[in-house]
């Protein structure tokens, strides 16, 4: 028997599958060709969603509705006060529907119910923060251009935004984008992942209830081809914001290039935590375990590799293995569960292939390394896995596994630690553990990452910008920077009086 902490299936009745449709121009619509698709719960292996399957026609109709809604000013020209009021009403409605949204997210994504509730609570906070920003959109004035000139810099909404969101945090990530777009005055077309579409549809219901004008937000269900392809190439779209894999992000940049629309990307990560000998190991080990198993490791910020000083590497590894055995894996509808199901059989096979590849290359599995059977459930689960003896050339050290798999590397000097941390092509986040503030600051300045945590991992605040460098993306979400992504700068130069000297002199 496995020496792990497992949570068997609860005797819980599952709801009938949700039946969902597109939101286009303020109306709920099926697909013109009648096509649909199903989503099976990754934990319970039953159908939980039947959705209209969008095509090019639906994507084009949604873009047309968003374009019209932006151009006629029904949202782009209203006051910041009005925008803020609506966003605050949406936040209150999200709070009201928290349990419903969380339960749907569990069924479609496989994540634990306690985590889903916390994410929905965090999403409501993002809508409230964006509401605060809606009343602060302001440019600049320049009165030092000469006695007869006044310069004004305006900040205006960029226009129609295509918002493409992933399956791992479906409600939270749409809430990292959409309220900021709305605060800026943009209109939007949203495509949620085909694996987790329903919570975005619930959000559409709440937007209507809150009083958002028709056409300002449109939701098209379906697959990247053709829906996402239309959303990234149509010239009526002014901006694309996407969260997902680096490979798809690169394809979006290429697809958007002919129309030179703005592209904002939050992509993959291979995020290191560096542990120095003077670190508080109790805190560090707990954060390592949290960082790699949170959301079953299906997280762009996953702390999927640790870089440990050689003097303490064995101690840290043993403690991580021991604590990993106590993390509750199993039925995501149980309050005790901390790690739920893997999103799909194909993804589970990919995770396992990375582990097998590491072993073939000479690494050692200290814990896990195989699929996990949870009593009473037919879905896909993967064991908590710790792989030691990893070297920088191994795929498991360089590529995004996106599962509950920790790689352990070692170092001797600060320079070596920084080199290992920066060796992957990604640059989303990094962490450092030391009681010496100089060590922490030196590492933070040298790490090539959009976020660096010191003596903590994966804390997040609406006020703090989030995004990566290199192959982890471009642009930022959250904070004031998240609003700025959806704004365009316009210069207005005004001559005061008729003081301009003629260019052509007449007699």
Secondary structure as UniProt FT lines:
FT   STRAND          5..7
FT   STRAND          18..20
FT   STRAND          22..24
FT   TURN            25..26
FT   STRAND          27..29
FT   TURN            32..33
FT   STRAND          36..40
FT   TURN            42..44
FT   STRAND          47..52
FT   HELIX           56..71
FT   TURN            72..77
FT   HELIX           80..96
FT   HELIX           98..109
FT   HELIX           113..134
FT   STRAND          140..142
FT   TURN            147..148
FT   STRAND          149..157
FT   STRAND          160..164
FT   TURN            168..169
FT   HELIX           170..184
FT   STRAND          187..191
FT   TURN            194..195
FT   HELIX           198..210
FT   TURN            214..215
FT   STRAND          217..219
FT   HELIX           224..228
FT   HELIX           229..233
FT   TURN            235..236
FT   STRAND          239..243
FT   HELIX           246..257
FT   TURN            258..260
FT   STRAND          262..266
FT   STRAND          272..275
FT   TURN            277..278
FT   HELIX           281..293
FT   HELIX           294..297
FT   TURN            300..301
FT   STRAND          305..309
FT   TURN            310..312
FT   HELIX           313..324
FT   TURN            325..326
FT   STRAND          328..330
FT   TURN            332..333
FT   TURN            335..336
FT   HELIX           345..360
FT   TURN            361..362
FT   STRAND          364..367
FT   STRAND          371..372
FT   TURN            375..376
FT   STRAND          381..382
FT   STRAND          385..388
FT   TURN            392..393
FT   HELIX           395..398
FT   STRAND          405..411
FT   HELIX           414..421
FT   STRAND          429..433
FT   HELIX           437..446
FT   STRAND          451..454
FT   TURN            462..463
FT   HELIX           470..472
FT   STRAND          473..474
FT   HELIX           479..484
FT   TURN            485..486
FT   STRAND          487..495
//
